[in-house]
Every structure is written in structure tokens, then in C-alpha cells.
Amino acid sequence: MQLHTHTWGEGDRIALLIHGIMADHRTWRRVGPALAERGYRAIAVDLRGHGASGRGEYSPEAFADDVVETLPAGAELAIGHSLGGLTLAKAVTRLKPQRAVFSDPAWHLAELGEGFGPEMFAQFKSAPKEQIQAMNPRWEEADVDIELATLAVWDEATALSLAPLTGTDLLPAAPVVPSLVQLADPSFLISPERATILKERGFEVRSVTGAGHTIHRDDFDGFMASLEGWI
């Protein structure tokens, strides 16, 4: 499936941006321009079931296939957040970016805990503004409004499709390209023990102190600082 995309900048270097569950390209509203200022052409997708992209059957493999079909191979940089991190991990051998950043990737859904799984995410589609603000007190007002807008056009079946993966260890065996795993503090997806495993497997792992799961919205400056040497 060809996905809807949004581009910032006209630089010679290409950066690919892959959002997480419930979001779309608008989640990168500050990251895209920041990369453009650094000489990138930043291309963000709407995954299937999100934003302006089509609907269909949902699975990590389908998300990855769509990304490979839509985005150029050989980009200088690829960043995937949460579900986007899982998608990027499944697409990276075909996309072949020079560097990959996995921002709090969804590589072990059991870490969400009892009662906090895919079904809960599906129910979140109808969350009111006050709930989003309460859950994300560090977000700017614009990000809260974007969250409401993206939820309105999101197909919650994308979350339900992840239920069979609950409890499955999805940690990559090794980085395909030089790879940074950027973690929230604490991360509810990657435990300290799994972070250690990732380091042993050859990933660089950095945490953004005090940041929530959507690091680029919760602490934009910390997010960008954490990418030093990678962008």
C-alpha cells in the first residue's frame, strides 16, 4: 500500500520518520522542521489505518511492507517511534538507511502490564482533551490538539491487531545498520534488563531523563540532544 507522506525541507540528505500507534505524520511537527534546518529532506508517513493513508489488514509485517513500498531506500537516517520502531525494525533490511534510531520502540508489549494492552489503546480513541492533558502534562497545547485530531481519523483496529504479540519478545537479534535505541525514563516498553540485552547485541542505548513515552513531544530539546552524533 502506498502511504500518505508529508515532507519538510529540500536538503540533499534524507530522513525517514515513522510514527507510533494512534498518531500520524503530525506527531513530528517539530522534529521535521528541525531536521530540515540541518540539511535533511524529512519524509514522514501515515501508517495504514492512520491519518490520510488507507485501511486494510493490520500487522507489523503489513506496516513494514507499506513503508518499504512508499519510502526511498538508502536514506541517511530513519527514526521510528513505538509502533514505528517495531515497523522500522521489520523494514530495515530492505530500507537500508545509513543510521537507524528506535525511539522507545514497541519491542516487548508485555511490559505494558495487566489491563494496559491493545484493547485499552483501542478504547483511547474517544479520550477527551482533559484526559490527554492529564496523561501528558508536559505536552504543548498544539500537541494535545494534534492528538485529538489524529485520534479522530485513526482506525482502532490497528491496536487490536497487536494483541497476539502480547508477551512476545520482539527484540532484534542484532542491529542491521548502526542503530540507536532511545528510551523514555522510565520506559514501559524496554525494561533495564532488556536495555542491557540490546547493548550486548550491539545497539547504542540512551535514555532521555524524565521523558515520557512520546519523547519528541514530552521533551523536544532532550529528544534532539539525545540524537547527537546520529543526525
ABEGO torsion letter per residue (X at the ends): XBBBBBBBEABABBBBBBBBBGBBAAAAAAAAAAAAAAGBBBBBBBBBGBEABBBEBBBAAAAAAAAAAABBBGBABBBBBEAAAAAAAAAAAAAGBABBBBBGBBABAAAAEBGBBAAAAAAAAABBAAAAAAABAABBAAAAAAAAAAAAABBAAAAAAAAAABGBBABBABBABBBBBBBBOBBAABBAAAAAAAAAAGBBBBBBBGBBABAAAABAAAAAAAABGAX
